[in-house]
């Protein structure tokens, strides 16, 4: 569905060098600290910023060759953009009707009503959570095959996040153009959202992909060891990837959690969350 091969872009001392792929029928998560390169990557994918080198393909063709019809197959929600705050849902509906040939007006308005987004109220008077819901519903309103979502659940409470993720899952499971599978590329600072929804996850740090794996494998295989100095010195370190000093000793990342559970049953071992893996991969010392 989407391929980026050695895509580069420089901003002063920042250098993006990114290769990644979003497979048909899959939800791919994209995580990293602020300034790591997520937004730049999304901007390049959407043609808002030109890359310096590298190859980008969407729907099997170079992204510069996408037609207007191809672009209709992409739904977008960006954290720092949207419709004018002085428009209402009815105004937005009229715009979408003219923008997209596959815009499903009845379904869009039904979803807006279900999630309590008043049709005649200006967007500027919506809460942050209401605006986030509206942007997501817009992205899904025109039967797109590919969704590119930057922080789509930002500002939503727990119940609303759960509801929106369910909407996204239903959308992903439905058929796209000609019965083809849909795909989603999503970034979020709320790692639990990605753990629930995404099939695989890319981690980016300082412009480079530092880790990629299937979500289930990452959560099942990775773990966090907590050891003191004596335990650290006695430890088999072959399967340790990175570590950080703590007040009690060390916090260590491994991708062989079961090995250490079986061979060091007395040590403190925690399952690694996506946040844990990201922090130790990006900021820990390599071992």
N, C-alpha and C positions, 0 to 999 in steps of 0.2 A: 504493500500500500504506500509506504513512505521509505525512502532510502537516502541517507546522507553519508557521503563517502569523502572523508578528509576535507571537510568544509572548514575554511578558515576565515577569520575576521579579526582585525586589530583595532583597538581603541587605546591609544597611548601605550601604557605598559601592559594592558590586558590583551591576551591573545587567545581567541577561540580556535580550537582544533578538534572538530567533532565528527565522529562516525557513529551512526545508529540506524536502527530499522524498526518500523512499526509493521507487524505482520497482519495480513487480513484476518478479521474475526477476533482480534485481540485488543485488550486495553493495556497500553504501555505507560508506566509511570516515569516521571522525570523529576528527580530531586537534586537539591543542592542548596548551599547557603545563598543568601542575598549576594548578588554580584558574581556568582559562579559561572553564569553564561546561559541560564535557562531562557530568559527573555530575549536575548540576542538570537539564540537558536530559533525561537518561535518567530521572531521578526524576519529572519532570513527565509524560513519555510514559507511564510505568507507573502514573500516578495516585497516586504516593507523596507528591508535593508539588503543591499547586494553583497554576496560573499566575495572574498578576494580570490580564493581558489576552491577547488573541490567540485563534486557532482551531487546534484539533488534531483531525485526522481519521485514523482507523485503519480499514482495510478499507472505506473509503468512507463511514464514519459518524462523527459526533462521538464522541470518546473517552469522554465521560460516558455515552453510550448503549450502550456495549459490554455484551453479555450475558455470563453465565458461559460459555456455549458459545463466544462470540467470544474470550474471554480464554484459553480452552484452546488457541486457535490461535497464541498467543504463547509462545515459549520464551525464557527469561531466564537470563543468567549475569552477576552483578554482582561486582565485585572485592572488595567489603567485606561480602558476605553469603553465606549458604549454610545447609545443615542443621546441626543441633547436632553438635559435635565428638564427642559421646559415642555417636552412632549408628553403625551398621555399614552396609555396602552393602545387606545383607538388610533392615535396618530401613527404609532409604530406599526400597527397592523396594516394600515394603508401603505406605508413605505415598503414593508415586506411583501405585500401583495404585488407591488410593481417591480420589486427587485428579483424575486424568485418565481420561476414558472411552476415549481413544485411546492410552493408554500401552501400548507394545509391550514387555512384560516379558521375553520370550525374547530379543529383539534387544538390549535394554539389558544383560542379564546376560552375553550373549555378548560384547558390546563391553567390558564391565568385565573379563571374563576375558582378552580379547585384549590389553588394555592393563595387565594385571597389577595389578588393583585387587582385593585379597582380599575375599571376600564377608563374612567374619566378623571382620574387623579394624576397630576403631574409627577413625573419620575423624581423630581427634586424633593417631593414630599414623601417618597417611599423611605422606609428604613433601609439600612445597609443590607440586611438580610433579604428584604423584598427586591432590592435592585439586583442582588446576586441571583435570586430565583429567576427574575425576568431575563437576565443575560443568558442563563442556561436554557430556558425555554425557547428563546430566540434561536440559539444555536441548533436546537433540535427541531425547529419549526418547518424546515424546508426539505426534509427527507434526505439529508446529507449522508454520504457514505463514510466520510472521515470527519471526526470532531477533533479540533485542536483547542484545548482548554487550559488556560493559565490561571491557576488559583480559583477554580470555579466555586468552591465552597467557602471562600473567605467571607466572614461576616455572618455565616449561618449558625444558628444554635444546633445543639446535638440532634434534636428531632427533625429539624429541617434538613440537616446534612444527610441523615439517614434516608429521608424521603427523596431527596435529589439523587442520591447514589442509586436508589432503587429505580428511579426514572432512567438514569444512564444505563443501568444494567438491562432493563427492558429494551431500551433503544439498541444497545449493542447486540442483544440476542435476536432482534428482528432482522428481516432481510432488507438489503439495500437494492441498488439498481440491478434489475434483471435477476434478482435472487441472490446476488453476490453478498458476501459477509461485510459487515461494517467494522470500522476500527476507531479507537480513541487514543489520542496522545494527551496526557494530563499531567500537569504539575500541581503540587500542593505542599504547603508547610505542615499539613496535618497528616502525618505518616500513617495513622490508623486508617484513614480513608483509602490510601493507596494499597495498604495491606489487604483490605477487604475486596477492593474492586479490580486491582490490576493483575494481569497475567505475568508480566515481567516488569522489571524496573531498571532504569539507567540512573547512575549517580554521576554528577558532574562536579568538578572542583577546579577552580582557577582555569576554566575554559577547556578542560580535558575530561573525557569520560574515564572515571577511575574504577568503576565496577558496573557489571551488567549481569543479571541472572533472573531466572524464573522466581517469582515472588515466593512460592511455596518452598522452593529449594533454599532460598536465602534464609527464610524464617526457620526452616527445619535444621539446616546444617550449621548456621552461624551461631556463635554463643559468646558470652562475656565471662571471662574468668576474673575473679577478684582474689588476689594473693598478696601475702606480705613478702618481705625481702627474702626470708629463709625459704619459703615455698617457691618463690620465683627462681632462685638459684638451683633448686632441685628439679625444676620442671623441664620436661622434654619440649623444646621450643620449635620443633620442626614444623608444626602446624599453626604457629602463631603468626598472624599477619601484621598486627600493629598493637601498640600499647601506649598508655598514658600513666604517668605517676599520679598517685592520689595520696591522701593523708595516711591511709592504712598500708600503702605499698604500691600495687599496680592494678590497673584495669586493662585486660588483654583481650584482643579480638582473635577468634579462631573460626575457621570454616570446617572444622572437624570436632564439633561439639561432643558427639558420642564417644570419640576416642578418649577425650579427657574425662568424661563422665565414667567410663569403664575403667580407666587406668589410674585416675586420681579421684576416687569417690568422696574423699573427705574435703575436697576443695569446693569453694562456692562457685557455682556455675549458673548463669542466667541465660535464658533464651535472648538472643539479640533482636531488638526491634529494628525497623528501618532507620530510625533516628540514631540508635547506638552504632549501627554499622556505618552510617554516613559520617558521624562525628569521629570515630576511631580511624576510619579509612582516610578521611581528609585531614585530620588534625593530629592523629597519633604518630608516634615514631615507628618507622618500619623496623621489624625484627628479623 
